[in-house]
């Protein structure tokens, strides 16, 4: 019989308990039988080989992908986007009512700035801006991105407002995020950040170019998601049978989510075209299937929460077995599922609220229409959000018993209470 030691904290070497989070290990060694260990590792090895084959077969033509990335003109030829420094922000032009004309008797609704680079460097400009820009907290010294359009027939170039320059703020937020993760989670947080970096590389170098060049969206999403999960789970949680069981449950959950997503998108006849991005892709995306892309989005969007649930379930099974070595497998499964049900409830809230938050503007806009919610719920915009929420949640819920069953099958069987 092979022996599998419980996971230990990589910094202290001490065994760590598990609550809702993802600590590893117990003080008790678990004797794992060779057969379930071999079956689990063989299945994971087979899926790993299939993932590598899928990535190789679906790997995009780099030249074609690069060509497509620059195929849509963003503005007229010769247009540039110089930065400008804000000198003064004038207040929004007042209105006497929602439908009244703006009162422009006094200077208002503009931003005064100085062009900081390019052919127009040093030029003082007064820019008309939307009201939301004036009220966004913009102040002297902030930077804007302008759009400079070449003049025709010897006319001077036109300079207009394009966007607020937010690069510095975004880098600061990203840096603060990394700092907090490292300060609180230390080595495990570092490994999580490494996993995020790997995920970004897989999506940026493989998934997105493959989708752009017309590869089938669902196989691309499954191959990319599987590759990400192999790296993320093992780098973050360590190489162990516990992590391997969680990985098997995650892969099962991914397959279930993809199946439910495919059925939901197909039965609801969703087109995937709800905004300017969808319309651009439908026009210039070539063989790209927007329905398939929507299914792929469901799979990828659910990865983080799915990973959280599967790690929690395998840890629960490991801890329960360590605490109750005489418990029968059916009772072990039932005890772990009671933990899983609590986690399911809180995680479903997480998914639904996350989608509700991203769609909050849409929900507010819809509430202004002179039609009831029941009449509008079938519109493409709302139906897509509902399908994404429900399909991800169904896959998540089904992953809990699947992962629990895998973990229960892998851990040692019950010991004789008499020690015989």
Buried (B, 14 or more C-beta within 10 A) or exposed (E): EEEBEBBBBEEEEEBBEBEEEBBBBBEBEBBBBEEBBEBBEEBBEEBBEEBBEBBEEBBBBEEBBEEBEEEEEEEEEEBBBBBBBBBEBBEBBEEEEEEEEEEEEEEBBBBBBBBBEBEBEEBEBEBEBEBEBBEEEBEEEBBBBBBBBBEEEEEEBEBEBBEBBEEEEEEEEEEEEBEEBBEEBEEBBBBBBBBBEBBEEBBEBBBBBBBBBBBBBBBBBBBBBBBBBBBBBBBBBBEBBBBBBBBBBBBBBBBBBBBBBBBBBEEBEBBBBBEEEBEEBEEEBEEBBBBBBBBBBBBBBBBEBBBBBBBBBBBBBBBBBBEBBEBEBEBBBEBBBEBBEEBBEEBBEBBBEBBEEEBEEBBEEBEEEEEEEEEBEEBBBBBBBBBBBBBBBBBBBBBBBBBBBBBBBBBBBBBEEEEE
